[in-house]
Amino acid sequence: MRCGRSRALPGLIGAWRDPAGGALLSSSARIRWMRRRSSGPTSCAACRARSTWSRSATRCATSTIRRRAIYVYNSNPVAVAPDSAKVKAGFAREDLFCVVHEIFQTDTADYADILLPATTQLEQRDIHHSYGHLCIQTNTPAIAPLGEAKPNTEAFRLLAARMGFDEPCFRDTDEDLVRQAFDLSHARMQGIDHDTLCRRAGQRLAVPATYAPFAQGGFPTPSGKCEFHSAKLEAAGLDPLPDFVPPRESVQSNPALAARFPLAFISPPARNFLNSSFANLPAFVAEEGKPWLDVHPHDAAPRGIATGGLVRIYNDRGSFTATARVSERVRPGVVVTPSIWWKKLAPDGGNANDVTSQALTDLGAGATFYDCLVEIAKA
């Protein structure tokens, strides 16, 4: 789904000349990375096989190419990947060898044949950029790794050595990777150096205090201008002009499906969780209380649903249950479940991703969590 019309408004009225006057820009692109090097071992030619994360777990179960092993790190796909029934079926295969490198016993870790202990930020060397601010930050270990815990980079190095990969990148230490990460020759990186970063734990980019990156033009487009007609999109066979593409699952695009599942479903982050992070901490779980479904009175009344009642949310992909909160905070025709609950901590062992789709966006092949129709009923 693309909503290019609204995002084009700052360009149309010139608001992009002012700080915070645009519509959509992550500050992470302001930091100049040496991208081939900063990815560490995964940047080597031996490791360039790619798979869309939102579909990879499912392929373990349904692909015509039978995957025999999966190695999971930095993710909890059984909880966070869409179309959970297929994801769980993939991990439940008896002939799938599953290794999970984790800090906690997550939903995904429950399927591991081997569970490897991972380090926390307190135990590892790292570097950080941001979606919002303009600082580079470094992470220096406060303590040595506990027990046999290892960072991802060390696990990759050890695996590469045992598997016979001899590319130079597999011999880079974490300190090497940190020092190689940035293109310090770029104008925005002037005055930034490794030793100062370590001493201060962070440095701001060399940009004005009041910063509007495209105030004088210099857009990353072939013309250097804010383009309303994109030759790149046209060459890719897409509409080159700003447009609205309706969701795949909507009354407009699929009236037959909407007749069966008339409610648009979204699952934004719960206040106390970040995706599935923090969702296992007792204090945060207690604060969140239980899985909720926010529903407008217009949609609750004809279904006999009242605040505090248990509700089943379902479509052809699956179902889960939550406790209703009838409120005008949501629009008619839309239901909202703050997420993401670990399945093992939810009352019925399900969560919002039991109903979400693995369909991908037309631009960027991203996940489409909010492109989802459901029906609800008293449980």
C-alpha positions as CSV (number, residue, x, y, z in Angstrom):
1,M,0.0,0.0,0.0
2,R,1.4,3.4,-1.0
3,C,0.1,6.8,0.3
4,G,2.3,9.0,-1.8
5,R,-0.2,11.9,-2.1
6,S,0.0,12.9,1.5
7,R,3.7,12.5,1.6
8,A,4.0,14.8,-1.4
9,L,2.4,17.7,0.5
10,P,5.6,19.1,2.1
11,G,7.2,19.2,-1.3
12,L,4.2,20.9,-2.9
13,I,4.0,23.7,-0.3
14,G,7.8,23.9,0.3
15,A,7.6,22.9,4.0
16,W,10.7,20.7,3.6
17,R,12.8,23.9,3.8
18,D,12.0,24.2,7.5
19,P,13.3,21.9,10.3
20,A,10.7,19.2,11.0
21,G,8.7,20.4,8.0
22,G,8.8,17.2,6.0
23,A,6.7,14.1,6.2
24,L,8.9,11.1,6.4
25,L,12.7,11.0,7.0
26,S,14.8,8.8,9.3
27,S,17.9,10.6,10.6
28,S,19.8,7.3,10.3
29,A,20.5,8.1,6.6
30,R,22.5,11.1,7.8
31,I,25.2,8.9,9.2
32,R,27.7,7.7,6.7
33,W,28.5,4.1,7.1
34,M,31.1,2.0,5.3
35,R,28.2,-0.3,4.5
36,R,30.1,-3.3,3.2
37,R,32.3,-3.4,6.3
38,S,29.8,-2.4,8.9
39,S,27.7,-5.5,8.3
40,G,30.5,-7.6,9.6
41,P,30.6,-11.3,8.6
42,T,27.2,-11.1,6.9
43,S,28.7,-8.8,4.3
44,C,30.9,-11.5,2.9
45,A,30.1,-13.1,-0.5
46,A,29.7,-16.4,1.3
47,C,26.8,-15.0,3.3
48,R,24.8,-13.0,0.9
49,A,21.8,-15.3,0.6
50,R,18.7,-13.2,1.5
51,S,15.2,-13.9,2.5
52,T,12.3,-11.6,3.4
53,W,12.1,-12.1,7.2
54,S,8.4,-12.0,7.4
55,R,8.2,-15.1,5.1
56,S,11.4,-17.0,6.0
57,A,10.0,-19.0,8.9
58,T,7.0,-20.0,6.9
59,R,9.2,-21.3,4.1
60,C,10.6,-23.9,6.6
61,A,7.1,-25.5,6.5
62,T,5.7,-24.8,3.0
63,S,8.6,-24.3,0.6
64,T,9.1,-26.9,-2.2
65,I,12.8,-26.6,-1.2
66,R,12.9,-28.4,2.2
67,R,15.0,-26.3,4.6
68,R,16.8,-28.5,7.0
69,A,18.1,-26.0,9.5
70,I,17.3,-22.5,10.8
71,Y,19.5,-20.2,13.0
72,V,17.6,-17.4,14.8
73,Y,19.2,-14.4,16.4
74,N,17.9,-10.9,17.2
75,S,14.3,-11.9,16.6
76,N,11.4,-13.8,18.0
77,P,9.6,-14.9,14.8
78,V,7.1,-17.2,16.5
79,A,5.6,-14.1,18.2
80,V,6.4,-11.3,15.7
81,A,6.2,-12.8,12.2
82,P,2.8,-12.6,10.4
83,D,0.5,-15.5,9.8
84,S,1.6,-17.3,12.9
85,A,0.0,-20.6,12.2
86,K,2.3,-21.2,9.3
87,V,5.3,-19.9,11.3
88,K,4.6,-22.3,14.2
89,A,4.1,-25.2,11.7
90,G,7.5,-24.4,10.3
91,F,9.3,-24.4,13.6
92,A,7.4,-27.5,14.8
93,R,8.8,-29.7,12.0
94,E,10.4,-32.8,13.4
95,D,13.1,-32.8,10.6
96,L,14.0,-29.1,11.1
97,F,17.2,-28.5,13.1
98,C,16.6,-25.2,15.0
99,V,19.3,-23.1,16.8
100,V,18.2,-20.0,18.7
101,H,20.8,-17.5,20.0
102,E,18.9,-15.6,22.7
103,I,18.9,-13.8,26.1
104,F,15.5,-15.0,27.1
105,Q,13.4,-18.2,26.8
106,T,11.2,-16.6,24.1
107,D,8.3,-18.3,22.2
108,T,10.8,-19.1,19.5
109,A,13.4,-20.4,21.9
110,D,10.8,-23.0,23.0
111,Y,11.3,-24.7,19.5
112,A,15.1,-24.7,19.7
113,D,17.1,-28.0,19.5
114,I,20.0,-25.9,20.7
115,L,19.6,-22.7,22.7
116,L,22.7,-20.6,22.8
117,P,23.2,-17.8,25.4
118,A,23.6,-14.3,23.9
119,T,25.2,-11.3,25.5
120,T,23.2,-8.2,26.5
121,Q,24.3,-4.6,25.8
122,L,26.1,-4.6,29.2
123,E,28.5,-7.3,27.9
124,Q,29.3,-6.4,24.3
125,R,31.0,-3.8,22.1
126,D,28.6,-2.1,19.7
127,I,27.7,1.1,17.8
128,H,24.4,2.8,17.4
129,H,22.6,5.2,15.2
130,S,19.1,6.6,15.5
131,Y,15.8,7.1,13.7
132,G,15.4,10.5,15.3
133,H,18.5,12.2,16.7
134,L,21.8,13.1,15.0
135,C,24.3,11.4,17.3
136,I,26.6,8.4,16.8
137,Q,26.8,6.4,20.0
138,T,29.1,3.7,21.1
139,N,28.5,0.9,23.6
140,T,31.4,-0.3,25.7
141,P,31.0,-3.4,27.8
142,A,30.3,-2.8,31.5
143,I,31.1,-6.4,32.5
144,A,32.6,-9.5,30.8
145,P,30.1,-11.9,29.2
146,L,28.4,-14.1,31.8
147,G,28.8,-17.8,31.6
148,E,29.1,-19.0,27.9
149,A,27.2,-16.0,26.5
150,K,28.6,-14.6,23.2
151,P,27.7,-11.7,20.9
152,N,26.4,-12.4,17.4
153,T,29.7,-11.4,15.9
154,E,31.7,-14.0,17.9
155,A,29.1,-16.7,17.1
156,F,29.5,-15.9,13.4
157,R,33.3,-16.0,13.6
158,L,33.3,-19.4,15.3
159,L,30.7,-20.9,12.9
160,A,32.6,-19.5,9.9
161,A,35.9,-21.1,11.1
162,R,34.3,-24.5,11.7
163,M,32.6,-24.3,8.3
164,G,35.8,-23.5,6.5
165,F,35.1,-19.9,5.4
166,D,38.3,-17.9,5.2
167,E,37.2,-14.5,4.0
168,P,39.1,-11.7,5.8
169,C,36.0,-10.3,7.3
170,F,35.6,-13.4,9.5
171,R,38.9,-12.5,11.2
172,D,37.7,-8.9,12.2
173,T,37.3,-8.4,15.9
174,D,34.4,-6.4,17.3
175,E,36.8,-3.5,17.8
176,D,37.9,-3.8,14.1
177,L,34.2,-3.7,13.0
178,V,33.6,-0.6,15.1
179,R,36.6,1.2,13.7
180,Q,35.7,0.3,10.2
181,A,32.0,1.2,10.5
182,F,32.0,4.9,9.5
183,D,33.1,6.9,6.5
184,L,34.9,9.6,8.5
185,S,35.9,11.4,5.3
186,H,32.3,12.6,4.7
187,A,31.5,16.2,5.5
188,R,28.9,15.3,8.1
189,M,31.4,13.1,9.9
190,Q,34.1,15.8,10.3
191,G,35.4,16.1,13.9
192,I,34.2,12.5,14.8
193,D,36.9,10.0,15.7
194,H,36.9,6.7,17.4
195,D,38.8,7.7,20.6
196,T,36.5,10.6,21.2
197,L,33.4,8.5,20.6
198,C,34.6,6.0,23.2
199,R,35.4,8.7,25.7
200,R,32.2,10.5,25.4
201,A,30.0,7.5,24.5
202,G,28.7,9.6,21.5
203,Q,29.2,12.5,19.2
204,R,26.8,14.7,17.2
205,L,27.2,14.9,13.4
206,A,28.8,18.0,12.0
207,V,25.5,19.7,11.0
208,P,23.9,23.0,12.1
209,A,22.1,23.1,15.4
210,T,18.9,23.9,13.4
211,Y,19.0,21.3,10.7
212,A,16.9,21.1,7.5
213,P,18.9,18.7,5.3
214,F,17.2,19.7,2.0
215,A,16.7,23.4,2.5
216,Q,18.9,24.2,-0.4
217,G,18.0,21.2,-2.5
218,G,20.3,18.3,-2.8
219,F,17.7,15.6,-2.7
220,P,19.0,12.0,-3.3
221,T,17.2,11.9,-6.7
222,P,18.7,11.8,-10.2
223,S,17.8,15.5,-10.7
224,G,18.7,16.5,-7.1
225,K,15.2,18.0,-6.8
226,C,12.1,16.9,-4.9
227,E,10.5,14.9,-7.7
228,F,6.8,14.4,-8.2
229,H,7.4,12.2,-11.2
230,S,9.9,9.4,-10.4
231,A,11.7,7.9,-13.4
232,K,13.0,5.1,-11.1
233,L,9.4,4.0,-10.2
234,E,8.4,4.2,-13.9
235,A,11.4,2.0,-14.9
236,A,10.3,-0.5,-12.2
237,G,6.8,-0.7,-13.8
238,L,5.2,1.3,-11.0
239,D,3.1,4.5,-11.1
240,P,5.6,7.3,-11.3
241,L,3.2,9.8,-9.8
242,P,2.0,10.2,-6.2
243,D,-1.1,8.1,-5.7
244,F,-3.2,6.2,-3.2
245,V,-3.1,2.4,-3.5
246,P,-5.8,0.9,-1.4
247,P,-5.0,-2.0,1.0
248,R,-5.3,-5.5,-0.5
249,E,-7.9,-6.2,2.2
250,S,-10.5,-3.5,2.0
251,V,-14.1,-2.9,0.8
252,Q,-12.7,-1.1,-2.2
253,S,-10.2,-3.7,-3.3
254,N,-11.8,-6.9,-2.1
255,P,-15.5,-6.5,-1.4
256,A,-16.1,-10.2,-1.1
257,L,-13.5,-10.6,1.6
258,A,-14.8,-7.5,3.4
259,A,-18.3,-8.9,3.4
260,R,-17.0,-11.8,5.5
261,F,-14.5,-9.8,7.6
262,P,-15.7,-6.3,7.7
263,L,-13.4,-4.8,10.3
264,A,-9.9,-3.3,9.6
265,F,-7.4,-4.6,12.2
266,I,-4.3,-2.8,13.4
267,S,-1.8,-3.9,16.1
268,P,0.3,-0.9,17.2
269,P,2.9,-1.4,20.0
270,A,1.5,-1.7,23.5
271,R,2.7,1.1,25.8
272,N,4.8,-1.3,27.9
273,F,6.2,-3.5,25.0
274,L,8.5,-2.8,22.1
275,N,7.5,-5.5,19.5
276,S,8.1,-8.5,21.7
277,S,10.9,-6.9,23.8
278,F,10.0,-6.3,27.4
279,A,6.9,-8.4,27.0
280,N,8.3,-11.1,29.3
281,L,9.2,-8.8,32.2
282,P,6.7,-9.3,35.1
283,A,6.4,-5.6,35.9
284,F,5.6,-4.7,32.3
285,V,3.2,-7.6,31.8
286,A,1.4,-6.6,35.0
287,E,1.2,-3.0,33.9
288,E,-0.2,-4.0,30.5
289,G,-2.6,-6.3,32.3
290,K,-4.0,-8.5,29.4
291,P,-4.4,-8.5,25.7
292,W,-7.0,-5.9,24.8
293,L,-9.2,-5.2,21.8
294,D,-10.4,-1.6,21.4
295,V,-13.7,-1.5,19.5
296,H,-16.1,1.4,18.7
297,P,-19.6,1.2,20.2
298,H,-21.0,1.2,16.6
299,D,-19.3,-2.1,16.0
300,A,-19.6,-3.6,19.5
301,A,-23.4,-3.1,20.0
302,P,-24.7,-5.3,17.2
303,R,-22.3,-8.1,18.2
304,G,-23.3,-8.0,21.8
305,I,-19.8,-7.0,22.9
306,A,-19.3,-5.0,26.1
307,T,-16.2,-3.7,27.9
308,G,-14.6,-6.5,29.9
309,G,-16.0,-9.3,27.8
310,L,-13.8,-11.9,26.1
311,V,-13.7,-11.4,22.3
312,R,-12.5,-13.7,19.5
313,I,-10.7,-12.0,16.6
314,Y,-10.5,-14.1,13.5
315,N,-10.2,-14.4,9.7
316,D,-9.1,-17.2,7.4
317,R,-5.5,-17.2,8.6
318,G,-6.3,-17.8,12.3
319,S,-7.7,-16.4,15.5
320,F,-6.9,-15.2,19.0
321,T,-8.8,-13.8,22.0
322,A,-8.6,-10.5,23.8
323,T,-10.6,-8.5,26.3
324,A,-12.9,-5.9,24.9
325,R,-12.6,-2.1,25.6
326,V,-15.6,-0.4,24.0
327,S,-14.5,3.2,23.3
328,E,-14.9,6.0,20.8
329,R,-11.1,6.3,20.8
330,V,-11.1,4.1,17.7
331,R,-13.0,4.7,14.5
332,P,-16.0,2.8,13.4
333,G,-15.0,-0.1,11.2
334,V,-11.5,-0.4,12.9
335,V,-10.4,-2.6,15.8
336,V,-7.1,-2.2,17.6
337,T,-5.0,-4.7,19.6
338,P,-1.9,-3.2,21.4
339,S,0.9,-5.7,20.8
340,I,3.0,-7.8,20.8
341,W,2.2,-10.4,23.5
342,W,4.3,-13.4,23.8
343,K,2.1,-16.3,22.9
344,K,3.0,-18.3,26.0
345,L,1.9,-15.4,28.2
346,A,-1.4,-14.8,26.5
347,P,-4.5,-16.5,27.9
348,D,-5.2,-18.5,24.8
349,G,-1.6,-18.9,23.5
350,G,-2.3,-16.5,20.6
351,N,-1.5,-13.0,19.6
352,A,-2.3,-10.4,16.9
353,N,-0.1,-12.1,14.3
354,D,-2.4,-15.1,14.2
355,V,-4.5,-13.0,11.8
356,T,-1.9,-10.8,10.0
357,S,-0.8,-11.5,6.4
358,Q,2.6,-12.3,4.9
359,A,1.8,-10.3,1.8
360,L,4.5,-7.8,0.9
361,T,4.3,-4.1,-0.1
362,D,4.7,-3.1,-3.7
363,L,7.6,-0.8,-2.8
364,G,10.4,-2.3,-0.7
365,A,8.9,-5.7,-0.2
366,G,8.0,-4.8,3.4
367,A,5.6,-6.5,5.8
368,T,1.9,-5.4,5.6
369,F,0.8,-5.9,9.2
370,Y,-1.9,-3.2,9.0
371,D,-3.4,-4.5,5.8
372,C,-5.7,-6.9,7.5
373,L,-9.5,-7.6,7.7
374,V,-11.1,-9.5,10.6
375,E,-14.4,-10.3,12.2
376,I,-15.0,-10.3,15.9
377,A,-17.4,-12.2,18.1
378,K,-18.0,-12.9,21.8
379,A,-15.8,-15.7,22.9
